[in-house]
Amino acid sequence: MNQRNNAMQPRRVLLLAAGAILLCCQRGAAQAERSTDADQNEAGAMSLPEAPAGPSLPQVADRAQAGTHSATATPVADPFDKYIEPGQTAVALTGFDKVLLGARHSTSSFAAATWVVSAGYEQLLNSRPNYGQTFKGYTQRLGADAARNVSEGVFSDSVLAPLLHEDPRYYKLGPGHPLTDRLRHALFHPIVTKTDGGARTINFAQIGGNLAGAGLTDAYYPQRNRTAGATMITFGTSMGGGAIGFLFHEFFTVHLPVSR
């Protein structure tokens, strides 16, 4: 009798184990069914139309996030575009990105056009730098303007912005904002910008870059334009010219969005 009970005991254990497994399977199936119903309800809720949202300012995303954007999602700006359009997502820049952005922007066709216009204005008024009003004087002014603008852009965007962790780009507000806000945003950008993390800060990169570029003019400006006072006038002119440039891009330029 004991032998029979000993023989039946393993079978009872197996039957109990099989029953436990069957019970677990039934519970798992019930939970899966409830989960499927919940997912279907959630999907149905998400498919409902949402209320229209107001205009939003550009956002900064890392490259992994930017790579997930589809063609119908928020457009992603070119990483080396100096001016970010309303509604675009700006990719977070590395230090090397800023180096390339500064070099590219400082030697762009738009930058070259400003050299020509600036040299022509100085030639017309026979103003500083005092090279005279001859054709040779104009070419010297053109070369000096090119050297000053390139050096200021490189110092600001390629050198100081990476060191100070500042974002060298200009984020346009666009027509969706009041005129006074757009004017203030552009005019104050040479002295107020934001960090890589998006916090507002003094634009030390542009201020320092313009100051360094103005100081460097002592190497090639005429002797009479190499005083400390003349250098500070050059610095002030560069800051004012930067504000005018941001005003121009805020109101008169449009860049096509680039999706990555």
Backbone as a ProteinNet text record, in pm:
[ID]
protein_1_A
[PRIMARY]
MNQRNNAMQPRRVLLLAAGAILLCCQRGAAQAERSTDADQNEAGAMSLPEAPAGPSLPQVADRAQAGTHSATATPVADPFDKYIEPGQTAVALTGFDKVLLGARHSTSSFAAATWVVSAGYEQLLNSRPNYGQTFKGYTQRLGADAARNVSEGVFSDSVLAPLLHEDPRYYKLGPGHPLTDRLRHALFHPIVTKTDGGARTINFAQIGGNLAGAGLTDAYYPQRNRTAGATMITFGTSMGGGAIGFLFHEFFTVHLPVSR
[TERTIARY]
84	0	86.5	191	283	351.5	383.5	448	354.5	220.9	124.5	112.6	110.3	100.5	224.3	340.1	464.2	465	404.6	400.7	303.4	193.6	93.9	137.1	226.2	262.1	324.8	419	473.8	366.6	266.3	159.6	76.4	49.2	-28.8	45	177.9	258	251.3	261.2	254.2	119.6	11.1	-123.5	-141.7	-92.7	-101.5	-22.9	96.3	178.5	111.2	50.9	-18.9	-137.7	-210.8	-324.9	-281.1	-169.4	-119.3	-79	-12.3	29.1	-91.8	-195.5	-316.9	-385.4	-387.5	-450.2	-374	-242.9	-161.6	-185.1	-195	-219.6	-352.6	-456.9	-588.2	-584.9	-515.9	-505.5	-427.3	-319.3	-241.1	-322.7	-405.1	-488.4	-589.7	-647.4	-745.3	-680.1	-561.1	-491.1	-454.9	-410.6	-377.5	-498.3	-616.3	-737.9	-776.5	-762.9	-793.3	-696	-567.2	-467.1	-495.8	-539.7	-572.9	-689.2	-791.7	-905.9	-863.8	-775.1	-729.6	-651.3	-564.9	-488.5	-579.5	-685.1	-778.6	-852.3	-889.9	-957.7	-865.8	-737.9	-642	-615.7	-603.3	-581.6	-699.1	-819.5	-937.3	-939.6	-896.1	-893.6	-789.5	-676.2	-570.6	-607.9	-698.5	-735.5	-832.1	-885.2	-976.8	-901.8	-963.3	-894	-867.9	-750.2	-713.3	-742.4	-755.1	-776.5	-651.4	-664.3	-547.2	-462.6	-330.6	-239.1	-186.8	-148.4	-95.6	45.9	104.8	240.5	340.7	436.4	536.3	672.6	759.7	894.5	975.9	1084.7	1167.2	1222.2	1236.7	1287.4	1423.3	1502.1	1633.2	1625.8	1663.4	1660.4	1797	1826.6	1952.5	1938.7	2049.8	2049.4	1966.9	1962.5	1882.4	1734.9	1690.6	1551.1	1520.2	1612.3	1588.7	1578.1	1651.1	1647.2	1515.5	1431.4	1303.3	1192.9	1221.7	1119.4	1088.3	962.3	921.8	899.5	864.4	844.9	727.4	630.3	512	526.8	637.4	657.2	717.6	748	809	939.5	958.8	1082	1203.9	1313.3	1438.1	1530.6	1583.7	1670.4	1805.7	1869.5	2005.3	2096.8	2179.8	2265.4	2356.3	2388.7	2481.3	2411.8	2281.4	2207.4	2212.4	2253.9	2266.2	2129.3	2031	1899.9	1793.7	1723.3	1624.6	1486	1408.6	1274.9	1173.3	1064.4	958.3	902.3	882.3	828.8	933.1	1057.8	1162.8	1218	1266.3	1338.3	1486.9	1560.1	1703.4	1780.2	1869	1950.9	2054.2	2073.4	2175.8	2313.9	2393.6	2524.1	2636.4	2730.7	2853.8	2950.7	3062.5	3162.9	3216	3238	3289	3184	3056.6	2950	2956.6	2981.3	2988.6	3109.3	3218.5	3336.6	3302	3236.7	3200.2	3094.3	2996.8	2892.5	2953.4	3046.6	3109.3	3186.8	3261.8	3339.3	3247.7	3141	3048.1	2972.1	2920.5	2841.7	2928.1	3051.2	3138.9	3184.5	3178.2	3224.2	3110.6	2985.6	2870.9	2854.1	2768.7	2742.7	2675.7	2589.8	2526.8	2631.3	2725.9	2832.4	2915.4	2947.9	3025.6	2950.5	2817.9	2738	2745.2	2748.3	2758.7	2894.5	3000.4	3130.9	3126.9	3067.2	3060.2	2980.2	2864.3	2779.3	2849	2909.1	2976.1	3093.2	3173.9	3287.2	3238.3	3128.9	3073.4	3024	2959.2	2909.8	3026.1	3129.8	3247.4	3318.1	3320.1	3383	3304.5	3172.3	3088.9	3108	3117	3131.5	3277.7	3367.8	3510.1	3534.6	3469	3477.4	3582.1	3590.3	3685.8	3649.5	3754.7	3898.6	3938	4027	4058.1	4161	4111.9	4198.6	4188.5	4101	4082.2	3969.7	3935.6	3821.9	3863.3	3982.3	4026.7	3979.2	3996.6	3960.5	4044.5	4172.5	4257.9	4205.4	4157.4	4100.6	3979	3895.9	3778.1	3819	3916.1	3959.1	4020.2	4090.7	4146.6	4034.9	3933.9	3820.4	3748.9	3731.7	3664.9	3742.1	3873.1	3954.5	3950.6	3952.6	3948.9	3814.9	3705	3573	3559.8	3612.6	3607.5	3686.2	3807.6	3890.4	3824.9	3766.5	3704.5	3581.5	3495.3	3373.3	3401.9	3496.2	3530.2	3591.1	3682.3	3745.4	3644	3550.8	3448.7	3358.1	3317	3231.3	3299.7	3427.1	3500.6	3525.3	3566.2	3586.8	3457.1	3344.3	3217.4	3162.8	3143.8	3073.9	3164.5	3287.3	3375.2	3465.2	3490.1	3582.7	3509.3	3443.7	3385	3256.2	3171.2	3045.4	3069.5	3163	3190.1	3247.8	3337.6	3400.5	3300.7	3207	3111.2	2979.2	2968.6	2847.3	2723.8	2741	2630.9	2586.4	2457.5	2401.5	2422.2	2501.6	2532.6	2423.6	2312.5	2210	2106.6	2038.4	1931.1	1798.1	1708.9	1579.8	1474.7	1429.1	1332.6	1196.9	1132.2	997.3	894.7	906.2	815.6	687.8	604.9	482.9	380.4	392.5	296.7	312.1	409.6	433.3	415.5	385.8	368.2	494.5	474.4	585.7	686.8	638.1	730	816.1	757.4	834.9	944.2	911.7	1011	1124.5	1088.3	1190.5	1282.6	1224.4	1303.9	1390.9	1334.9	1408.5	1532.5	1518.5	1630.8	1733.3	1686	1777.2	1859.5	1802.8	1873.7	1952.5	1939.7	2010.8	2163.1	2223.4	2369.6	2415.8	2326.9	2367.2	2293.2	2188.3	2114.1	2093.5	2134.4	2117.4	2075.9	2099.7	2070.8	2183.1	2189.6	2291.9	2253.7	2343.1	2311.9	2191.3	2168.1	2053.7	1925.1	1930.8	1810.8	1785.8	1871.4	1852.9	1901.8	1833.2	1874	2002.1	2090.1	2217.4	2268.3	2363.7	2429.2	2507.2	2504.4	2569.8	2719.8	2787	2929.8	3008	2961	3033.7	3037.4	2923.2	2922.8	2991.6	2967.7	3033.9	3185	3231.4	3374.4	3433.7	3358.6	3408.6	3421.1	3323.2	3330.8	3443.3	3462.4	3570.8	3706.9	3720.7	3847.2	3872.1	3766.4	3781.5	3817.4	3757.9	3790.4	3935.5	3980.4	4119	4217.2	4178.1	4266.5	4285.1	4193.2	4207.7	4332.3	4389.6	4514.4	4627.1	4610	4713.5	4708.3	4593	4584	4513	4451.8	4391.3	4500.7	4469.3	4566.6	4608.8	4725	4781.2	4688.1	4619.2	4532.3	4408.3	4378.9	4262.2	4301.3	4421	4468.2	4471	4399.1	4392.8	4289.1	4294.6	4197.3	4056	4041.1	3909.6	3855.7	3942.2	3899.5	3859.5	3932	3898.4	3760.9	3728.9	3598.1	3486.7	3515.4	3416.4	3390.1	3496.4	3480.5	3397.6	3422.5	3345.4	3197.6	3168	3028.9	2961.5	3035.7	2980.6	2947.1	3030.8	3006.1	2882.9	2866.5	2748.8	2621.6	2625.3	2509.1	2480.8	2587.2	2568.6	2510.4	2548.2	2490.7	2341.7	2298.4	2155.8	2079	2136.7	2071.5	2060.7	2165.1	2161.6	2053.1	2035.4	1929.3	1790.9	1777.6	1651.2	1619.4	1719.6	1699.5	1652.7	1718.3	1681.2	1546.8	1512.3	1383.6	1267.6	1282.9	1169.9	1177.9	1296.9	1308	1365.2	1405.1	1461.2	1378.9	1372.6	1302.1	1391.5	1416.1	1495.9	1403.2	1418.7	1337	1371.1	1271	1300.4	1370.8	1456.6	1529.8	1492.3	1446.9	1414.1	1524.6	1563.9	1668.5	1606.5
-120.8	0	124.4	117.9	230.4	249.1	136.7	147.7	212.2	176.2	235.2	385.3	424.7	567.9	642.6	578.5	642.1	656.1	561.2	568.5	674.4	692.7	792.2	934.7	952.5	1087.8	1170.1	1119	1200.2	1240.5	1147.5	1181.7	1297.2	1293.9	1402.8	1536	1530.6	1652.8	1706.4	1614.8	1657.2	1716.6	1651.6	1704	1842.9	1858.1	1989.6	2095.1	2061.5	2155.2	2193.6	2090.6	2118.5	2210.4	2185.6	2272.2	2414.2	2430.1	2565.3	2637.3	2563.2	2622.9	2664.9	2576.9	2607.6	2731.3	2742.1	2858.5	2985.9	2979.6	3096.7	3138.5	3039.9	3070.5	3140.9	3089.2	3152.3	3296.4	3319.3	3455.6	3545.4	3493.3	3572.3	3609.5	3515	3544.4	3653	3645.9	3747.7	3884.1	3889.3	4017.2	4071.4	3986.5	4030.7	4086.7	4021	4069.2	4206.3	4224.7	4355.7	4461.1	4424.9	4519.7	4561.2	4463.4	4494.9	4591.3	4567.4	4658.6	4798.6	4806.9	4939	5009.8	4934.8	4996.4	5048.2	4971	5014.1	5139.5	5145.7	5264.9	5385	5364.4	5474.1	5522.8	5427.3	5465.8	5543.6	5503.2	5576.7	5716.3	5731.1	5864.5	5952.3	5896.2	5974	6016.1	5943.3	5976.6	6092.4	6136.5	6248.6	6375.8	6468.9	6593.4	6677.8	6742.9	6827.8	6973.2	7054.9	7197.3	7257.8	7353.3	7414.7	7487.5	7469	7533.4	7662	7755.4	7882.4	7866.9	7974	7967.5	7943.9	7858.4	7825.6	7871.5	7899.5	7939.4	7817.6	7836.9	7724.2	7648.4	7519.2	7434.9	7381.6	7348	7289.3	7142.5	7055.7	6911.9	6854	6739.5	6675.2	6600.3	6550.8	6489.6	6361.5	6287.4	6165.6	6198.1	6303.3	6344	6396.2	6475.9	6533.1	6424.8	6314.7	6208.6	6135.3	6149.6	6081.3	6161.3	6284.5	6366.8	6312	6303.5	6260.8	6382.5	6357.3	6467	6554.1	6497.1	6573.4	6634.1	6606.4	6659.8	6799.3	6857.2	6989.4	6989.5	7083.3	7083.2	7110.8	7046.9	7061.5	7153.4	7255	7351	7288.1	7342.5	7301.3	7330.6	7235.7	7258.6	7379.6	7420.3	7531	7657.3	7665	7785.1	7882.4	8003.5	8105.4	8156.6	8153.3	8211.4	8101.3	8085.6	7979.8	8037.9	7976.1	8024.1	7985.2	8060.9	8022.3	7884	7801.7	7667.3	7561.4	7601	7503	7453.3	7330.1	7275.4	7285.7	7349.3	7367.6	7255.4	7191.4	7083.9	7143	7081.7	7127	7117.8	7222.6	7229.9	7183.8	7112.9	7081.3	7198.3	7192.8	7296.8	7303.7	7188.1	7185.6	7238.6	7212.2	7267.7	7419.8	7478.7	7624.3	7679.5	7605.7	7647.2	7654.5	7550.9	7549	7653.9	7671.6	7770.7	7910.1	7944.1	8075.8	8098.3	7996.3	8009.4	8020.7	7942.3	7943.6	8075.1	8121.5	8244.8	8366.7	8369.1	8484.6	8500.8	8395.6	8401.4	8373.7	8388.2	8361.6	8472.7	8448	8548.6	8671.4	8650.7	8765.2	8849.2	8783.6	8857.3	8936.7	8876	8946.3	9068.3	9056.4	9170.3	9284.8	9253.6	9359.6	9428.2	9354.5	9418.6	9523.9	9486.9	9577.9	9703	9683.6	9797.4	9884.9	9824.7	9901.4	9981.4	9918.8	9989.7	10103.3	10082.4	10188.3	10305.7	10278.1	10384.7	10464.2	10396.2	10464.1	10545.4	10490.9	10562.1	10688.7	10679.3	10794.1	10907.9	10876.5	10977.7	11008.2	10932.5	10944.5	10932.5	10832.1	10811.7	10706.5	10673.5	10573.8	10435.7	10357	10387	10482.9	10574.1	10684.8	10645.3	10582.3	10542.5	10639	10739.1	10829.6	10782	10864.9	10836.4	10792.8	10743.9	10689.6	10545.6	10489.4	10349.2	10259.1	10295.7	10219.2	10227.7	10346.4	10361.4	10272.3	10259	10171.9	10026	9982.1	9841.9	9815.7	9916	9899.1	9892.2	9976.5	9971.1	9835.7	9788.1	9659.9	9547.7	9546.7	9445.2	9457.4	9581.5	9602.7	9559.7	9591.8	9550.4	9398.8	9334.2	9188.2	9128	9180.1	9126.8	9148.7	9267.2	9295.2	9207.9	9196.1	9117.5	8969	8916.1	8774.7	8747.8	8834	8812.2	8822.3	8919.3	8931.5	8808.5	8759.1	8640.8	8517	8499.8	8382.4	8389.4	8507	8522.1	8495	8547.1	8534.5	8392.9	8338.4	8211.4	8089.1	8100.4	7983.5	7968.5	8078	8072.2	8090.5	8205.9	8237.8	8161.3	8142.7	8070	7927.9	7850.9	7718.3	7726.6	7823.1	7833.8	7875.4	7963.7	8016.3	7939.3	7837.7	7754.9	7840.3	7930	8013.3	7967.7	7984.2	7948.9	8067.6	8052.6	8166.6	8199.8	8126.1	8146	8250.7	8302.4	8399.4	8331.4	8330.3	8265.8	8371.3	8369.1	8468.3	8448.1	8557	8548.8	8531.7	8608.2	8593.9	8674.4	8671.7	8752.8	8719.5	8606.4	8569.5	8646.8	8737.4	8815.9	8964.1	9043.6	9188	9253.8	9361.4	9432.1	9478.8	9531.4	9582.3	9470.5	9351.8	9239.2	9198	9200.2	9161.4	9263.7	9391.8	9496.5	9484	9466.7	9454.8	9329.8	9220.1	9093.7	9107.9	9173.2	9188	9288.9	9403.2	9510.2	9472.9	9391.6	9356.3	9225.8	9156.5	9028.5	9042.8	9151.7	9162.9	9164.8	9194.3	9197.7	9095.4	9032.1	8930.4	8808.4	8693.6	8569.5	8460.1	8334.6	8226.1	8123.8	8049.1	7947.1	7823.5	7725.8	7600.3	7532.6	7557.7	7498.5	7576.7	7692.4	7770.4	7884.4	7904.6	8013.6	8145.5	8254.7	8385.4	8429.3	8494.6	8539	8656.9	8729.7	8836.8	8773.9	8837.8	8783.8	8814.4	8748.8	8772.3	8733.8	8632.9	8587.1	8695.7	8756.7	8859.5	8986.9	9025.3	9144.9	9126.4	9012.7	8986.6	8970.3	8904.6	8886.8	9018.7	9106.5	9237.5	9321.7	9310.5	9384.9	9333.7	9202.2	9144.7	9181.4	9176.4	9213.7	9360	9445.9	9589	9612.2	9540.4	9555.2	9508.4	9407.7	9354.4	9451.6	9548.7	9645.5	9730.8	9735.8	9810.7	9752.4	9630	9566.4	9609.4	9664.2	9696.7	9828.9	9893.7	10025	10130.7	10243.9	10353.8	10398.9	10458.3	10494.9	10585.5	10675.5	10769.5	10702.8	10581	10507.3	10399.3	10410	10305.8	10349	10452.6	10496.4	10415.3	10425.3	10353.5	10403.3	10533.8	10589	10540.5	10533.7	10485.5	10338.4	10261.2	10119	10102.7	10184.8	10175.8	10220.4	10316.6	10356.7	10240.5	10171.6	10053.9	9946.7	9926.3	9828.7	9866.8	9992.4	10037.6	10024.7	10056.2	10042.3	9897.9	9807	9664.5	9616.3	9660.8	9621.8	9675.5	9800.8	9857.3	9789.1	9756.8	9685	9546.9	9482.9	9352.3	9360.9	9464.1	9483	9506.1	9585.7	9610.3	9479.4	9398.1	9269.5	9178.2	9174	9091	9145.2	9277.6	9336.3	9293.4	9296.6	9257.7	9113.1	9023.8	8882.6	8855.5	8933.1	8915.8	8947.8	9049.8	9098.8	9067.5	9041.6	9037.5	8909.8	8815.2	8692.3	8572.9	8473	8348.6	8234	8139.8	8022	7901.4	7822.3	7703.2	7604	7539.8	7443.2	7321.1	7263.3	7142.5	7033.6	6919.5	6806.6	6703.3	6652	6550.1	6414.3
0	0	0	81.7	85.1	-47.6	-112.8	-242.8	-345	-337.5	-430.7	-407	-277.5	-247.9	-295.3	-277.6	-325	-475.1	-546.3	-692.8	-739.3	-662.3	-703.6	-670.9	-575.4	-532.8	-644.8	-725.3	-835.3	-934.9	-957.8	-1052.9	-999.2	-867.1	-809.1	-822	-798.7	-812.4	-954.6	-1053.8	-1193.8	-1226.2	-1172.8	-1199.7	-1138.4	-1015.8	-952.4	-1029.7	-1076.9	-1153.9	-1284.4	-1352.7	-1478.5	-1455.7	-1343.3	-1311.6	-1284.8	-1215.1	-1185.9	-1314.5	-1404.6	-1531.3	-1612.6	-1617.9	-1692.8	-1636.1	-1503.1	-1439	-1473.5	-1472.2	-1508.1	-1652.3	-1741.3	-1883.3	-1900.6	-1827.5	-1839.1	-1789.4	-1677.3	-1625.9	-1722.2	-1781.3	-1877.7	-1999.1	-2046.2	-2163.7	-2131.3	-2009.3	-1970.4	-1960.1	-1902.5	-1892.9	-2029.8	-2122	-2257.1	-2328.4	-2305.3	-2368.5	-2315.6	-2180.7	-2123.5	-2173	-2186.5	-2236.4	-2379.1	-2463.7	-2602.9	-2610.4	-2526.1	-2525	-2483.1	-2381.5	-2335.3	-2443.4	-2517.2	-2626	-2734.9	-2767.2	-2869.9	-2826.3	-2698.5	-2648.9	-2651.9	-2614.3	-2615.9	-2756.8	-2852.1	-2991.9	-3044.8	-3004.6	-3050.4	-2993.8	-2866.2	-2806	-2872.3	-2909.4	-2973.2	-3114	-3177.6	-3314	-3321.4	-3203.9	-3204.8	-3238.9	-3312.3	-3348.1	-3225.6	-3223.4	-3113.1	-3148.2	-3043.5	-3065.9	-3126.6	-3219.2	-3281.5	-3179.3	-3189	-3095.4	-3155.2	-3068.8	-3114.1	-3165.8	-3223.8	-3276.5	-3166	-3191.9	-3091.6	-3138.9	-3043.2	-3075	-3116.3	-3193.4	-3235.2	-3115.6	-3131.7	-3025.6	-3064.9	-2963.5	-2986.4	-2950.1	-3043.7	-3021.6	-3050.8	-2983.5	-3014.9	-3147.7	-3197.6	-3331.2	-3335.2	-3223.4	-3220.7	-3233.1	-3162.7	-3172.1	-3311	-3365.9	-3498.1	-3604.1	-3586.4	-3685	-3689.5	-3584.8	-3582.2	-3648.6	-3692	-3754.7	-3893.9	-3925.4	-4058.2	-4144.6	-4271.9	-4365.3	-4324.9	-4252.7	-4213.5	-4075.3	-4004.9	-3871.4	-3880.1	-3762.9	-3758.8	-3837.8	-3931	-4011	-3925.7	-3959.1	-3885.8	-3964.7	-3898.8	-3965.2	-3997.1	-4099.1	-4132.6	-4012.8	-3974.1	-3856	-3868.9	-3992.6	-4011.8	-4061.6	-4038.1	-4074.3	-3958	-3984.2	-3880	-3834.7	-3923.7	-3895	-3898.7	-3787.1	-3771.4	-3791.7	-3881.3	-3913.9	-3806	-3793.5	-3699.8	-3734.5	-3634.1	-3656.4	-3682.7	-3706.7	-3727.4	-3594.1	-3594.5	-3480.7	-3509.1	-3420.1	-3438.6	-3370.3	-3444.2	-3389	-3293.6	-3178.5	-3083.8	-3148	-3131.8	-3197.2	-3104.9	-3162	-3091	-3109	-3038	-3053.6	-3195.2	-3257.2	-3394.9	-3492.5	-3464.4	-3547.9	-3548.8	-3432.5	-3423	-3499.5	-3496.1	-3573.1	-3721.6	-3772.2	-3914	-3945.3	-3854.1	-3877.3	-3888.1	-3798.5	-3803.3	-3931.2	-3974.7	-4098.1	-4219.8	-4220.7	-4334.2	-4341.7	-4229	-4229.4	-4260.1	-4210.2	-4228.8	-4372.7	-4450.2	-4590	-4689.7	-4643.4	-4730.9	-4834.2	-4932.4	-5034.7	-4974.8	-4874.6	-4809	-4736.6	-4669.7	-4601.1	-4701	-4815.4	-4918	-4970.3	-4982.3	-5027.6	-4927.2	-4798.7	-4698.2	-4704	-4741	-4755	-4865.8	-4978	-5092.8	-5057.2	-4993	-4956.5	-4853.1	-4753	-4648.5	-4704.4	-4789.6	-4849.7	-4939.5	-5012.4	-5096.8	-5015.2	-4902	-4814.3	-4756.6	-4711.5	-4657.6	-4765.6	-4886.1	-4998.1	-5031.6	-5029.1	-5062.3	-4962.6	-4834.8	-4731.1	-4697.2	-4757.1	-4727.3	-4576.5	-4518.2	-4373.5	-4339.7	-4213.5	-4170	-4226.4	-4255	-4252.1	-4364.7	-4334.2	-4424.2	-4529.2	-4634.9	-4745.8	-4863.5	-4856.2	-4968.9	-5059.3	-5158	-5245.9	-5385.6	-5400.2	-5528.3	-5542.7	-5662.3	-5682.5	-5591.5	-5575.5	-5484.9	-5342.3	-5304.2	-5171	-5150.7	-5255.6	-5243.4	-5227.2	-5304.8	-5292.7	-5155.3	-5101.4	-4967.3	-4862.6	-4877.8	-4786.9	-4796.4	-4919.4	-4939.1	-4869.7	-4887.2	-4821.2	-4670.1	-4619.7	-4475.1	-4417.4	-4487.3	-4438.8	-4436.9	-4541.9	-4546.4	-4430.7	-4406.8	-4298.7	-4163.2	-4141.6	-4012.2	-3989	-4089.5	-4072.2	-4054.4	-4130.8	-4117	-3979.8	-3937.4	-3806.7	-3693.8	-3702.7	-3599.8	-3595.7	-3712.9	-3717.6	-3664.4	-3699.9	-3653.7	-3503	-3454.9	-3310.5	-3233.7	-3284.9	-3213.2	-3216.8	-3338.9	-3355.6	-3344.1	-3395	-3401.3	-3280.1	-3208.3	-3095	-2961.7	-2945.9	-2815.7	-2787.8	-2888.4	-2865.2	-2813.6	-2870.3	-2811.9	-2670.5	-2647.4	-2515.9	-2408	-2444.7	-2348	-2347.2	-2432.7	-2442	-2475.5	-2572.4	-2619.4	-2757.5	-2785	-2915.1	-3009.5	-3115.8	-3203.5	-3304.5	-3303.6	-3406.5	-3365.5	-3468.4	-3445.8	-3475.5	-3376.1	-3390.2	-3425.4	-3548.8	-3594.7	-3527.8	-3491.6	-3436.3	-3547.3	-3654.4	-3767.7	-3753.9	-3858.1	-3862.4	-3755.1	-3689.2	-3586.4	-3457.2	-3448.8	-3328.6	-3358	-3255.9	-3276.2	-3332.1	-3405.2	-3467.6	-3363.7	-3251.8	-3149.7	-3091	-3075	-3023.2	-3121.3	-3248.4	-3349.8	-3357.7	-3349.5	-3351.2	-3230.9	-3113.9	-2991.8	-2995.3	-3044.4	-3051.7	-3140.3	-3254.6	-3347.1	-3297.2	-3247.9	-3207.1	-3083.9	-2996	-2873	-2884.9	-2997	-3007.6	-2999.9	-3048.9	-3032.5	-2887.1	-2793.2	-2652.9	-2567.4	-2620.7	-2545.7	-2634.4	-2588.3	-2664.2	-2566.7	-2602.3	-2509.7	-2510.1	-2402.8	-2389.5	-2470.7	-2471.8	-2539	-2476.6	-2347.8	-2279.7	-2295.7	-2362.2	-2388.1	-2292	-2192.4	-2096.7	-2156.8	-2122.9	-2171	-2101.4	-2178.4	-2123.2	-2204.5	-2148.8	-2224.2	-2338.6	-2453.4	-2572.6	-2566.8	-2472.7	-2455.4	-2581	-2652.8	-2771.1	-2878.5	-2907.8	-3011.7	-2964.5	-2839.5	-2787.5	-2789.5	-2739.2	-2736.3	-2875.2	-2965	-3101.8	-3176.4	-3160.5	-3225.6	-3166.9	-3036.8	-2973.7	-3020.7	-3031.4	-3079.4	-3224.8	-3307.7	-3447.5	-3464.3	-3381.1	-3387.3	-3346	-3242.9	-3200.5	-3306.2	-3382.7	-3485.9	-3602.4	-3617.3	-3727.9	-3712.3	-3592.6	-3575.5	-3659	-3706.4	-3787	-3933.8	-3980.1	-4123	-4154	-4058.5	-4082.5	-4098.6	-4162.7	-4169.9	-4030	-4020.3	-3891.3	-3811.7	-3876.8	-3807.8	-3747.6	-3789.6	-3739.2	-3639.3	-3580.7	-3490.4	-3344.3	-3308.8	-3169.5	-3092.8	-2960.4	-2877.1	-2904.6	-2921.4	-2950.5	-3084	-3185.9	-3317.2	-3311	-3228.8	-3214.2	-3151.1	-3051.8	-2987.2	-3082.1	-3168.7	-3269.3	-3365.5	-3405.1	-3492.4	-3422.8	-3295.5	-3217.6	-3213.5	-3184.4	-3181.1	-3316.4	-3422	-3557.3	-3588.3	-3544.2	-3568.6	-3492.6	-3369	-3291.1	-3355.5	-3399.1	-3466.7	-3599.3	-3673.2	-3799.1	-3778.8	-3668.5	-3638	-3612.8	-3539.8	-3513.2	-3643.2	-3733.8	-3862.9	-3942.1	-3935	-4004.7	-3951.6	-3820.1	-3762.1	-3798.9	-3805	-3849.7	-3992.2	-4077.8	-4217.6	-4227.3	-4154	-4161.3	-4094.3	-3992.6	-3925.8	-4018.6	-4103.3	-4181.4	-4331.4	-4384.4	-4529.4	-4587.1	-4508.4	-4564	-4521.8	-4608.7	-4581.2	-4625.4	-4535.2	-4565.5	-4573.2	-4676.5	-4689.3	-4579.3	-4517.7	-4411.5	-4465.2	-4381.5	-4418.7	-4319.5	-4366.6	-4279.1	-4289.1	-4176.7	-4171.3	-4138.7
[MASK]
++++++++++++++++++++++++++++++++++++++++++++++++++++++++++++++++++++++++++++++++++++++++++++++++++++++++++++++++++++++++++++++++++++++++++++++++++++++++++++++++++++++++++++++++++++++++++++++++++++++++++++++++++++++++++++++++++++++++++++++++++++++++++++++++++++

